[in-house]
Amino acid sequence: MPPTLSKTEHRAQLKCTLEALSEQERAGASTQLCDRLIGSAFYQEAKTILAYASMAGELSLDPLIEHAISDGKTVCVPRIDWDHKSMEPAQVRNLDTDLRMGRYGVRAPVGGCPLVEKSTLDLILIPGLAFDPGLRRLGRGAGFYDRMIDALGMPRPLMVGVCFGCQVIERVPTEAHDWLMDRVFTEAGEISQLT
């Protein structure tokens, strides 16, 4: 895609690209990516992980979440406050019982899932509609992750963007409030930083 497209234009094109993936392609790529992340040193070293519960069509981290829970790690999924446009990490211990379908098809932790202090996070796995080799991220436009990262302070946990290979573009248009990832992974492996 040409780098001259706006964020809105990129989002529209990438949503079409994602819709063209078959369920089999999504499931296979999700498993491959989760296996790569589970084999990484940063996953092995992390004690508290903030992942996300995928929406329809999104790369699924469910295999990694289940593995991390069985490894005894503290695994969190964002609890979203739509009115205040904010999110907090809430611990999940079982994907089947601890998540329910919420607004916009987003699976969210049920009320009984305890909140986890953001300062204890070691690793955040962040979705996006697109990433580029400079580790820039294009989100869905609501700014939830950027605001949460702003509130983390320093030192920040490791921020790893995750996506399908077809979501890597030449350059993501960015604004001052957009955070760079520390690393980005697809099912094919890590994207090198080429800035």
C-alpha positions in Angstrom: 0.0 0.0 0.0 1.3 3.5 -0.8 2.6 5.3 2.3 0.5 8.4 1.3 -2.8 6.9 2.4 -4.5 8.3 5.5 -5.1 6.3 8.6 -8.8 6.1 7.6 -7.9 4.8 4.1 -5.4 2.3 5.5 -8.1 1.0 8.0 -10.6 0.5 5.3 -8.2 -1.4 3.1 -6.9 -3.6 5.9 -10.4 -4.5 7.1 -11.0 -5.8 3.6 -7.7 -7.7 3.6 -8.6 -9.3 7.0 -12.1 -10.3 5.8 -10.5 -12.1 2.8 -8.7 -14.5 5.1 -10.3 -17.9 5.6 -11.0 -19.3 9.1 -8.4 -22.0 8.4 -5.8 -19.3 7.5 -6.6 -17.3 10.6 -6.4 -20.4 12.9 -3.2 -21.7 11.4 -1.4 -18.3 11.6 -2.7 -17.7 15.1 -1.3 -21.1 16.2 2.1 -20.4 14.5 2.4 -16.9 16.1 1.5 -18.2 19.6 4.1 -20.9 19.3 6.7 -18.3 18.3 5.8 -16.1 21.3 5.8 -19.0 23.7 9.3 -20.0 22.6 10.6 -16.5 23.1 12.9 -15.4 26.0 10.6 -12.5 26.8 7.6 -14.8 27.3 9.6 -17.2 29.4 10.8 -14.4 31.6 7.4 -12.6 32.0 5.5 -13.3 35.1 2.5 -11.0 34.4 1.2 -10.7 30.8 -1.5 -8.4 29.4 -2.9 -10.1 26.3 -6.2 -9.5 24.4 -9.2 -11.6 23.7 -9.5 -11.5 20.0 -12.6 -10.2 18.1 -14.0 -12.0 15.1 -11.4 -12.0 12.3 -8.6 -10.9 14.5 -5.5 -12.9 15.2 -6.2 -15.1 18.2 -3.9 -15.3 21.3 -6.2 -17.8 23.0 -3.6 -20.7 22.6 -0.9 -18.4 24.3 -3.3 -17.4 27.0 -4.2 -21.0 27.9 -0.5 -22.0 27.8 0.5 -19.0 30.0 -2.2 -19.9 32.6 -1.0 -23.5 32.7 2.5 -22.2 33.1 1.4 -20.4 36.3 1.7 -16.9 34.9 -0.7 -14.1 35.8 -2.6 -13.4 32.6 -4.7 -10.3 32.1 -7.2 -9.2 29.5 -8.3 -5.5 29.2 -11.5 -4.5 31.0 -12.8 -1.6 29.0 -14.6 1.4 30.3 -16.3 2.6 27.1 -17.7 5.8 28.7 -14.3 7.0 29.9 -12.4 5.4 26.9 -10.0 3.6 29.2 -9.0 0.1 30.0 -7.5 -1.8 33.0 -5.9 -5.2 33.1 -8.1 -7.9 34.8 -6.8 -11.4 35.6 -8.4 -14.3 33.8 -7.9 -17.9 34.9 -10.2 -19.7 32.4 -11.1 -18.4 28.9 -14.5 -20.2 29.0 -15.8 -18.8 32.3 -13.9 -15.6 32.8 -14.8 -13.8 29.5 -18.1 -12.7 28.1 -19.1 -11.0 24.8 -19.3 -7.3 25.3 -19.8 -4.2 23.2 -18.7 -4.2 19.5 -18.0 -8.0 19.7 -15.1 -7.5 22.2 -14.7 -10.4 24.7 -14.1 -8.9 28.2 -13.4 -10.2 31.7 -16.5 -10.8 33.8 -17.0 -8.7 36.9 -15.5 -11.2 39.3 -12.0 -11.1 37.6 -9.7 -9.1 39.8 -7.9 -6.0 38.5 -4.1 -6.2 38.4 -1.9 -3.3 39.1 -0.4 -2.0 35.8 3.0 -1.5 37.4 3.3 -5.3 37.7 3.0 -6.0 34.0 6.1 -7.4 32.4 4.7 -7.9 28.8 1.9 -6.4 26.8 0.8 -8.1 23.6 -0.9 -5.5 21.5 -3.2 -6.0 18.4 -3.4 -3.6 15.5 -4.8 -3.2 12.1 -1.3 -2.6 10.7 2.3 -2.4 11.8 5.4 -1.4 9.8 9.2 -2.2 9.9 9.7 0.9 12.0 7.5 -0.7 14.7 4.7 1.9 14.2 1.2 0.7 14.9 -2.2 1.5 13.4 -5.0 0.8 15.8 -8.7 0.9 15.2 -8.9 4.6 16.1 -10.2 4.7 19.6 -6.8 5.3 21.3 -7.4 2.8 24.2 -3.8 1.3 24.1 -2.1 4.7 23.6 -3.9 6.1 26.7 -3.1 3.1 28.8 0.6 3.2 27.8 0.7 6.9 28.6 -0.6 6.0 32.1 2.0 3.3 32.7 4.9 5.6 33.4 8.5 4.4 33.4 9.9 1.9 33.2 7.3 0.4 30.8 6.7 -3.3 30.3 7.9 -4.8 27.0 5.3 -3.9 24.3 5.0 -6.5 21.5 2.7 -5.9 18.6 1.1 -9.0 17.0 -0.6 -9.3 13.6 -1.0 -11.5 10.5 1.8 -11.1 7.9 -0.7 -9.4 5.5 -1.1 -6.6 8.1 2.5 -5.4 7.7 2.6 -2.3 5.5 5.4 -0.1 4.2 4.7 2.8 6.6 2.0 3.5 9.2 1.1 7.2 9.3 1.6 8.4 12.9 0.8 11.3 15.2 2.5 12.6 18.3 0.4 10.5 20.7 1.1 7.2 18.9 3.5 4.8 20.7 6.1 2.7 19.0 6.2 -1.0 19.8 9.4 -2.6 21.2 9.0 -5.6 18.9 6.4 -6.8 16.3 5.7 -10.5 15.4 3.7 -12.2 12.7 3.2 -15.9 12.1 6.4 -15.8 10.0 8.5 -14.3 12.7 9.8 -11.0 14.1 9.7 -7.9 12.0 13.2 -6.2 11.9 13.4 -2.6 12.8 14.4 -0.8 9.5 14.1 2.8 10.5 
